[in-house]
Amino acid sequence: MKKKLLLFITLTTSTFITFAQPIYNEAGIRLHKVPSQEEIEWARSRGYDTLRTTPTSSPVGQIRPIAEWEPMEAVLIRHPFGIPMSLIIEMAKDIKVITIVASASAQNTVLNQYISNGVNIANCEFLIANSDTYWTRDYGPWFIAINNSEMAMYDFTYNRPRPSDNQINNRLAIHLSSNGPTINRYASSLNLCGGNFMNDGIFQAASTTLTLTENSSYTTAQIQQHFLDYMGIEAYHFIADPIVPYDNIQHIDCWSKFLAPDKVLVSRVPANNPNYAKFEAAANYFASLTSSYGTPMQVFRIDTPGATSSSPRTPYTNSLILNNKVFVPINATTNANDLAALQVYQEAMPGYEIIGINYTGWLNTDALHCRTHEIADRCMLYIKHQPYFAEIENTGSLTFSTELYSYCNNTIYSDSVIVYLRAGTDEYEAHNMAYLGNNTWEVHISGLPNGLIEYYVFVADESGRREHHPYIGAPDPHKFILINLPPAPVLCLDKMSSSVYLEELAVIEDHITVFNLGNADLIVEVTDIDFDEMLMIDPQYGTIPEGDSLRITLSYNFNNFAKIVEYFGSFNLISNDPENPETEITLYASYNNLGVNEIDISRINIYPNPTTGELRIENGELKIGNVAIFDMVGRKLLSHRLNTSSSNHLIHISHLQAGIYFVRIQTDAGDFVTKKILKL
């Protein structure tokens, strides 16, 4: 079905084919994408080769480059045209088309052409200015956001000896500011070209090494610092052009294109092409990158067998992303290469409308992207979000956070800030985010199952702007996988101390039980025994399977000891539980043959067990001084000094989370620890 739709679009646009008009300068010299020697010599004789854009200071604040797929308000083209009328018709349906014309008379001529061809003239504006060529991509502006509140323009010296083209950005800034919010223009000292630049809208950019060679008076580090200062680009990639020497234009859009912060499209030539290894090296370089999201860069390949020649015409990376549409240059009569290219775009950019633009005037290194230039939305509604990706441990709850900015301070509808999420189903569920202040919104989502999770962020403001992250929203959401925690043992003890009392010489035993509540074998070892030789511990080493337990016997031998003795000590229990690698067990032993009775533990009743919040202790005539409650790893959570004259005590533990706890009771005669209790 997709192929039929794509074919229909290309056949429809083929009705409006026009032909690119040759361009001549004032001396009658024909101008080409790459200046001819004749033009260079003529420009040198006029001093045009030394003309430079006057640089300005860099912007002040947090700078971010604007990517091609972000919200756009207009597109810049030039008359006489280098594009078919079918493209202008399609663009003007949804977005403003700004046409550069030489005069008011030329404006009327173009306007009549637009009307006669059914162009939506409500979306048409004109910039009356002299220009040399129709390559608006190459001399047009780049856009930046300052402090996520203001859109600005980045200008440069156009790397062609064409003074009128080099002045367009200054004229465009004035035009835009008189027809909407003011846009400031920041000018660079570098020689650059728009077709040799692409960025990801966060902090990375790429061009061929032409940028370095044409600015050889600067070091690579100085150029990188310049782009950090002027555009907020922290990682700038300079890549050898794989088409050289078959075409020396060296513009990166002739063979690659960023499609999203984590996606790049790279041309592929046949294996027998002499530059095959160069194209593969470029693709492998991108594949080695980490995107600004922190994910591996996804590399999509598109077959361009004509990349190093004039035939066949396969200039497919030289496309234009304009909001939710992608305009791809294809041949006047759609062929198999064209259809395959359109299919690659559809697979790489689900949810976008992929439109093939038929035309006889496309060249392999000079096509649709070169002859158009998007204009960023100055009132952009910007979503700044770090997506989840790869595998995430399922702890039961996830926090989704985003920052939102309206560059024209339009009110964001609080009930429109939503995370749409689906987990193994066809339908997305809406989760409203709450405003935390400082442009930040959050929502906590609990109960997500293990497995694939897909989501996107949506927001709307009072201007009518409705944006998603990622840009296209539901058809191509962010994806990650929730997984269980890795297998691990969990150590649990029935008590944290051993207390024994004896009236007659003998050997008395106590026991500590080690439980494994985890999902992997628990290995335990007794170490650092700090007690007299009267104590034997067995076993001192053991492996406890999942769900099982190990009983450790402590044998106290009171023979050959004095009549009245008390012993205090401890030992450590080492385990492979990552949360409790070492636990200290306290020890107390007492021998008295002077008539002091042994503690009668059975006379103390602790109930209910399990309990939901109250714990009652009945001790009859036995005097209790203190009650303490510990968690499974021996941390004391609360302690109560009791009324020794009472035989019934109430302890409130409703504030404790559900789980297993231990009670230690101190009497006038000694200490002991009861069996564990369960808090529901």
DRENLUM-457770 format. One line per 3 residues: for each residue x negated, y, z of C-alpha. Coordinates in steps of 0.25 Angstrom, whole numbers, plus 5000, padded with zeros to 4 digits. Layout:
X:Y:Z; ...
This chain:
5000:5000:5000; 4988:5009:5003; 4982:5008:4989
4996:5011:4983; 4997:5023:4991; 4983:5028:4987
4985:5025:4973; 4998:5033:4973; 4991:5045:4979
4980:5045:4969; 4989:5044:4957; 4998:5055:4962
4986:5065:4963; 4981:5061:4949; 4992:5069:4943
4985:5082:4947; 4971:5080:4942; 4963:5092:4938
4949:5094:4934; 4937:5100:4942; 4933:5113:4935
4918:5115:4933; 4912:5126:4942; 4903:5137:4936
4897:5149:4944; 4896:5163:4939; 4884:5160:4930
4892:5149:4923; 4883:5138:4930; 4892:5126:4933
4892:5122:4948; 4890:5108:4952; 4891:5102:4966
4876:5101:4966; 4871:5114:4961; 4864:5113:4948
4850:5118:4945; 4856:5129:4937; 4865:5134:4948
4854:5133:4958; 4845:5142:4949; 4856:5152:4946
4860:5153:4961; 4845:5155:4965; 4844:5167:4955
4856:5173:4962; 4851:5170:4976; 4863:5161:4979
4853:5150:4983; 4849:5158:4995; 4863:5163:5000
4866:5158:5014; 4878:5158:5023; 4875:5168:5035
4874:5159:5047; 4882:5161:5060; 4879:5157:5074
4885:5143:5078; 4898:5142:5085; 4899:5143:5100
4906:5131:5107; 4909:5117:5105; 4909:5114:5090
4915:5103:5082; 4915:5100:5067; 4928:5098:5060
4929:5085:5052; 4936:5084:5039; 4948:5075:5044
4952:5085:5055; 4964:5094:5054; 4963:5103:5042
4971:5116:5038; 4966:5118:5024; 4957:5113:5012
4948:5122:5004; 4947:5121:4989; 4942:5130:4978
4947:5134:4964; 4943:5131:4953; 4946:5117:4959
4938:5105:4959; 4949:5097:4964; 4962:5092:4958
4975:5099:4961; 4981:5086:4966; 4972:5087:4978
4976:5102:4981; 4991:5097:4980; 4988:5086:4990
4980:5095:5000; 4990:5106:5000; 5001:5097:5004
4996:5097:5018; 4985:5108:5020; 4981:5122:5016
4973:5122:5003; 4963:5134:5003; 4959:5137:4988
4947:5146:4985; 4949:5155:4973; 4941:5165:4967
4952:5176:4966; 4967:5179:4968; 4969:5176:4953
4963:5162:4955; 4972:5161:4968; 4984:5163:4959
4979:5153:4949; 4977:5142:4959; 4990:5145:4966
4997:5143:4953; 4990:5130:4951; 4994:5126:4965
5009:5129:4962; 5009:5122:4949; 5003:5110:4954
5012:5109:4967; 5002:5113:4977; 5008:5117:4991
5004:5131:4990; 5009:5134:5004; 4996:5127:5008
4987:5135:4999; 4978:5146:5002; 4967:5153:4994
4953:5158:4997; 4949:5169:4987; 4934:5168:4987
4923:5166:4977; 4918:5151:4976; 4908:5144:4968
4913:5130:4968; 4924:5121:4972; 4916:5113:4982
4923:5118:4995; 4918:5107:5003; 4903:5110:5001
4904:5125:5004; 4917:5125:5013; 4916:5126:5028
4915:5116:5039; 4923:5117:5051; 4920:5117:5066
4928:5118:5079; 4923:5127:5090; 4927:5123:5105
4939:5115:5099; 4946:5128:5098; 4942:5135:5085
4939:5131:5071; 4927:5137:5064; 4920:5136:5051
4906:5131:5048; 4899:5138:5036; 4885:5135:5029
4877:5139:5017; 4883:5131:5006; 4871:5123:5000
4874:5128:4986; 4870:5141:4979; 4885:5145:4978
4888:5158:4986; 4903:5159:4984; 4905:5145:4989
4896:5149:5001; 4905:5160:5005; 4918:5152:5005
4917:5148:5020; 4916:5163:5024; 4928:5166:5015
4936:5154:5020; 4934:5158:5035; 4940:5172:5032
4951:5165:5024; 4955:5155:5035; 4954:5165:5046
4963:5175:5039; 4973:5163:5038; 4973:5157:5051
4964:5156:5064; 4950:5162:5063; 4939:5153:5059
4925:5157:5062; 4914:5153:5052; 4900:5148:5057
4889:5148:5047; 4877:5139:5046; 4863:5142:5041
4863:5128:5034; 4865:5125:5019; 4876:5115:5019
4887:5108:5011; 4901:5104:5015; 4901:5091:5007
4888:5087:5015; 4895:5087:5028; 4905:5079:5036
4908:5078:5051; 4916:5070:5060; 4923:5081:5068
4916:5078:5081; 4901:5079:5081; 4895:5072:5069
4892:5076:5055; 4885:5070:5042; 4879:5075:5029
4868:5071:5020; 4854:5075:5022; 4856:5086:5012
4860:5095:5024; 4846:5093:5029; 4838:5095:5016
4846:5108:5013; 4843:5113:5026; 4828:5109:5027
4824:5121:5035; 4831:5115:5046; 4828:5103:5054
4838:5092:5055; 4839:5095:5070; 4842:5109:5067
4853:5106:5057; 4859:5096:5067; 4859:5107:5078
4865:5117:5068; 4877:5108:5066; 4878:5105:5081
4879:5120:5083; 4888:5124:5072; 4897:5112:5071
4895:5103:5083; 4889:5092:5075; 4881:5083:5085
4877:5072:5075; 4874:5076:5061; 4871:5065:5051
4862:5067:5039; 4863:5056:5029; 4855:5054:5016
4865:5055:5004; 4866:5041:4998; 4870:5047:4984
4857:5054:4981; 4850:5054:4971; 4862:5052:4962
4869:5064:4967; 4862:5075:4976; 4874:5082:4981
4871:5075:4995; 4885:5078:5001; 4889:5068:5011
4904:5069:5006; 4899:5062:4993; 4898:5049:5001
4903:5049:5015; 4914:5055:5023; 4918:5056:5038
4933:5051:5039; 4934:5052:5054; 4924:5054:5066
4921:5039:5065; 4923:5036:5050; 4915:5039:5038
4916:5035:5023; 4904:5032:5016; 4903:5029:5001
4898:5015:4996; 4892:5012:4983; 4889:4999:4976
4878:4990:4981; 4871:4992:4967; 4871:5007:4968
4857:5013:4970; 4861:5021:4982; 4869:5010:4989
4859:5009:5000; 4860:5024:5003; 4875:5023:5004
4874:5011:5014; 4864:5018:5022; 4873:5030:5023
4885:5021:5027; 4876:5014:5037; 4872:5027:5043
4886:5031:5046; 4889:5017:5051; 4878:5019:5061
4884:5032:5067; 4893:5033:5080; 4905:5042:5077
4908:5054:5086; 4919:5045:5093; 4907:5035:5097
4912:5024:5088; 4904:5018:5076; 4906:5026:5063
4916:5019:5054; 4910:5019:5039; 4920:5017:5028
4914:5014:5014; 4920:5019:5001; 4915:5014:4987
4910:5025:4979; 4902:5018:4967; 4901:5032:4960
4894:5039:4972; 4880:5039:4965; 4885:5042:4951
4896:5050:4943; 4904:5037:4940; 4913:5032:4946
4919:5043:4953; 4920:5039:4968; 4919:5051:4977
4927:5045:4988; 4920:5051:5000; 4922:5065:4995
4936:5065:5000; 4944:5075:5009; 4951:5072:5022
4962:5083:5024; 4970:5080:5037; 4977:5067:5034
4974:5066:5020; 4961:5061:5013; 4959:5065:4998
4950:5056:4991; 4943:5059:4977; 4946:5049:4967
4946:5047:4952; 4956:5054:4942; 4961:5040:4940
4961:5031:4952; 4952:5019:4951; 4949:5007:4960
4937:5015:4967; 4947:5026:4971; 4957:5017:4977
4947:5009:4985; 4941:5023:4990; 4955:5027:4994
4957:5014:5001; 4944:5016:5009; 4950:5029:5014
4963:5024:5018; 4956:5013:5026; 4946:5022:5033
4957:5033:5035; 4970:5026:5039; 4982:5036:5040
4976:5047:5030; 4982:5049:5017; 4971:5045:5007
4973:5053:4994; 4965:5050:4982; 4963:5063:4973
4961:5059:4958; 4952:5069:4951; 4943:5069:4939
4933:5079:4945; 4928:5071:4957; 4913:5068:4957
4906:5057:4966; 4899:5068:4974; 4909:5080:4972
4924:5077:4974; 4936:5080:4983; 4929:5083:4996
4919:5092:4990; 4930:5101:4984; 4939:5103:4996
4936:5107:5010; 4945:5105:5022; 4948:5117:5032
4949:5113:5046; 4962:5116:5054; 4959:5129:5063
4970:5125:5072; 4966:5111:5073; 4972:5102:5084
4959:5094:5088; 4959:5081:5096; 4946:5078:5102
4946:5063:5106; 4936:5053:5109; 4943:5040:5105
4942:5026:5111; 4935:5016:5102; 4929:5002:5102
4932:4993:5115; 4937:4999:5128; 4938:4992:5141
4953:4991:5145; 4953:4996:5159; 4968:4998:5159
4969:5013:5155; 4963:5022:5145; 4962:5037:5144
4964:5044:5131; 4958:5058:5131; 4958:5069:5121
4955:5084:5119; 4964:5093:5111; 4962:5106:5105
4970:5115:5096; 4961:5125:5089; 4972:5135:5088
4977:5133:5102; 4990:5127:5098; 4997:5121:5110
4995:5106:5110; 5008:5098:5113; 5006:5091:5126
5015:5080:5123; 5009:5077:5109; 4995:5073:5115
4996:5058:5113; 4988:5046:5112; 4995:5036:5103
4990:5022:5106; 4993:5008:5101; 4987:4995:5107
4990:4983:5097; 5003:4988:5092; 5008:4996:5080
5014:5007:5088; 5006:5018:5095; 5010:5023:5109
5010:5037:5113; 5002:5041:5126; 5003:5056:5129
4991:5063:5134; 4990:5073:5146; 4983:5086:5146
4971:5086:5156; 4967:5100:5152; 4955:5105:5144
4961:5100:5131; 4960:5086:5136; 4972:5076:5136
4972:5062:5141; 4981:5050:5143; 4978:5037:5151
4984:5024:5144; 4985:5011:5152; 4989:4997:5149
4982:4996:5135; 4980:4982:5131; 4967:4976:5126
4964:4977:5111; 4965:4987:5100; 4970:5001:5104
4973:5012:5094; 4976:5026:5097; 4976:5041:5092
4978:5054:5099; 4989:5064:5094; 4992:5079:5097
5000:5090:5092; 5001:5105:5095; 5010:5116:5093
5005:5120:5079; 5010:5107:5073; 4996:5100:5073
4997:5085:5076; 4983:5078:5077; 4978:5065:5080
4965:5058:5084; 4960:5052:5076; 4965:5061:5065
4974:5052:5058; 4980:5046:5070; 4988:5033:5071
4984:5027:5057; 4969:5027:5062; 4969:5028:5077
4957:5026:5087; 4955:5012:5091; 4948:5004:5102
4950:4991:5109; 4953:4989:5124; 4946:4977:5130
4946:4970:5143; 4934:4973:5153; 4923:4964:5150
4923:4951:5158; 4917:4954:5172; 4918:4947:5185
4925:4954:5197; 4920:4951:5211; 4930:4951:5223
4927:4947:5237; 4937:4942:5248; 4929:4950:5258
4917:4959:5259; 4912:4954:5273; 4910:4941:5281
4913:4942:5296; 4912:4929:5305; 4913:4928:5321
4909:4915:5329; 4910:4912:5344; 4902:4898:5343
4889:4895:5336; 4893:4889:5322; 4893:4892:5307
4904:4900:5302; 4908:4903:5288; 4914:4915:5281
4918:4916:5266; 4918:4927:5255; 4925:4924:5242
4921:4930:5229; 4932:4931:5219; 4929:4934:5204
4941:4942:5199; 4934:4945:5185; 4934:4938:5172
4920:4934:5172; 4911:4925:5181; 4907:4932:5194
4893:4929:5199; 4890:4932:5213; 4877:4931:5222
4875:4933:5237; 4862:4942:5239; 4856:4950:5250
4861:4942:5262; 4859:4951:5274; 4862:4942:5286
4856:4933:5296; 4852:4919:5293; 4865:4914:5299
4872:4916:5286; 4873:4907:5274; 4881:4911:5261
4885:4901:5251; 4886:4902:5239; 4877:4914:5236
4879:4913:5221; 4891:4910:5212; 4898:4912:5199
4913:4914:5201; 4922:4912:5188; 4933:4922:5185
4944:4921:5195; 4936:4912:5204; 4930:4914:5218
4918:4910:5226; 4918:4908:5241; 4905:4912:5248
4903:4906:5262; 4896:4913:5273; 4891:4904:5284
4887:4911:5297; 4878:4902:5306; 4879:4906:5321
4870:4895:5326; 4857:4899:5333; 4862:4913:5335
4864:4922:5348; 4877:4921:5355; 4882:4935:5351
4878:4940:5337; 4883:4949:5326; 4878:4949:5312
4880:4959:5301; 4875:4957:5286; 4879:4957:5272
4876:4951:5258; 4878:4955:5244; 4886:4948:5233
4880:4951:5220; 4890:4948:5207; 4891:4951:5193
4904:4959:5195; 4900:4972:5188; 4908:4980:5198
4903:4973:5210; 4889:4968:5208; 4885:4968:5223
4894:4967:5235; 4890:4967:5249; 4896:4957:5259
4895:4961:5274; 4893:4950:5285; 4896:4950:5300
4894:4938:5309; 4897:4937:5324; 4894:4926:5334
4900:4928:5348; 4901:4917:5359; 4905:4926:5370
4920:4924:5369; 4924:4934:5358; 4935:4927:5350
4934:4926:5334; 4943:4935:5326; 4956:4928:5323
4958:4933:5309; 4972:4926:5308; 4978:4936:5318
4977:4947:5307; 4988:4948:5297; 4986:4957:5284
4998:4958:5275; 5004:4960:5265; 4994:4954:5256
4996:4957:5244; 5000:4971:5248; 5006:4983:5240
5001:4994:5250; 5002:4991:5265; 4993:4981:5272
4998:4977:5286; 4988:4971:5296; 4993:4963:5309
4982:4959:5319; 4990:4955:5331; 4982:4957:5344
4969:4958:5336; 4963:4972:5336; 4960:4978:5322
4951:4990:5321; 4949:4993:5307; 4954:4988:5293
4947:4991:5280; 4951:4987:5266; 4940:4984:5255
4942:4982:5240; 4936:4970:5233; 4922:4975:5232
4921:4979:5247; 4924:4994:5246; 4932:4999:5258
4945:5006:5254; 4951:5009:5267; 4949:5007:5282
4959:5009:5294; 4956:5010:5309; 4968:5002:5315
4975:5004:5328; 4969:4992:5336; 4982:4992:5345
4991:4989:5334; 4993:4975:5328; 4999:4979:5315
4992:4988:5305; 4997:4994:5291; 4986:4998:5281
4991:5005:5268; 4983:5002:5255; 4993:5006:5245
4983:5016:5239; 4974:5004:5235; 4974:4999:5221
4980:4985:5219; 4969:4974:5221; 4962:4965:5231
4957:4971:5245; 4950:4966:5258; 4954:4970:5272
4943:4970:5283; 4948:4971:5297; 4940:4975:5309
4944:4969:5323; 4938:4971:5336; 4932:4957:5334
4926:4959:5320; 4928:4960:5305; 4935:4952:5295
4940:4953:5281; 4953:4947:5277; 4957:4941:5264
4959:4950:5253; 4972:4958:5251; 4979:4961:5238
4984:4975:5235; 4996:4976:5225
